[in-house]
């Protein structure tokens, strides 16, 4: 099997290079780190199967009373809304 060095030369438009450099600077990262994060995220998304996750959640909670599930979902929604409001304010 072929050996890989772990190095890739990536050509991109100058505007994108500038935008990535600015984002990296503001995030305290290198352009390489940003690109690596994007590639790893893309790979993870390609492997993600939402129906498999739904099945796991359903299996784990199928004996839970409906009222309890509704209460937990309502609580989770409220927490997300509070967190979004804190970020805005």
C-alpha positions in Angstrom: 0.0 0.0 0.0 1.1 3.5 -0.8 2.7 5.6 2.0 1.3 9.0 2.7 3.2 12.0 4.1 0.3 13.8 5.7 1.0 16.8 3.6 -1.3 18.3 0.9 -0.8 21.4 -1.2 -4.1 23.1 -1.5 -4.8 25.9 -4.1 -7.6 28.3 -3.5 -8.8 31.7 -4.6 -7.0 34.6 -3.0 -10.2 35.9 -1.4 -10.8 32.6 0.4 -7.2 32.5 1.6 -7.6 36.0 3.0 -10.9 35.1 4.7 -9.4 31.9 6.2 -6.4 33.9 7.5 -8.6 36.4 9.2 -10.8 33.7 10.7 -7.7 31.8 11.9 -6.3 34.9 13.5 -9.5 35.8 15.3 -9.9 32.2 16.5 -6.2 31.9 17.6 -5.6 29.0 15.2 -3.7 28.3 12.1 -5.2 28.0 8.6 -4.1 24.4 8.7 -6.1 23.8 11.9 -9.2 25.4 10.3 -8.9 23.3 7.2 -8.3 20.1 9.2 -11.4 20.8 11.4 -13.5 21.4 8.3 -12.3 18.1 6.7 -12.8 16.1 9.9 -16.3 17.6 10.3 -17.2 16.8 6.7 -16.0 13.2 7.2 -18.1 12.8 10.4 -21.2 14.2 8.7 -20.8 11.8 5.8 -20.7 8.9 8.3 -23.7 10.2 10.4 -26.9 8.3 10.0 -29.7 10.2 11.8 -32.1 7.2 11.6 -29.6 5.1 13.5 -29.5 7.7 16.2 -33.3 7.9 16.3 -33.4 4.1 16.7 -30.9 4.2 19.6 -32.8 6.8 21.4 -36.1 5.0 20.8 -34.7 1.7 22.1 -33.2 3.4 25.2 -36.5 5.1 26.0 -39.3 2.8 24.7 -40.4 1.9 28.3 -40.4 5.5 29.5 -43.9 7.0 30.1 -45.0 9.5 27.4 -45.6 12.2 30.0 -42.0 11.9 31.2 -40.6 12.2 27.6 -42.8 15.2 26.9 -41.6 16.9 30.1 -37.9 16.2 29.3 -38.3 17.5 25.7 -40.0 20.7 27.0 -37.2 21.2 29.5 -34.6 20.7 26.8 -36.3 23.2 24.5 -36.5 25.7 27.3 -32.8 25.3 28.1 -31.8 25.8 24.5 -33.9 29.0 24.3 -32.4 30.4 27.5 -28.9 29.7 26.2 -29.7 31.4 22.9 -31.1 34.4 24.8 -27.9 34.6 26.9 -25.7 34.7 23.8 -27.8 37.5 22.3 -27.8 39.6 25.5 
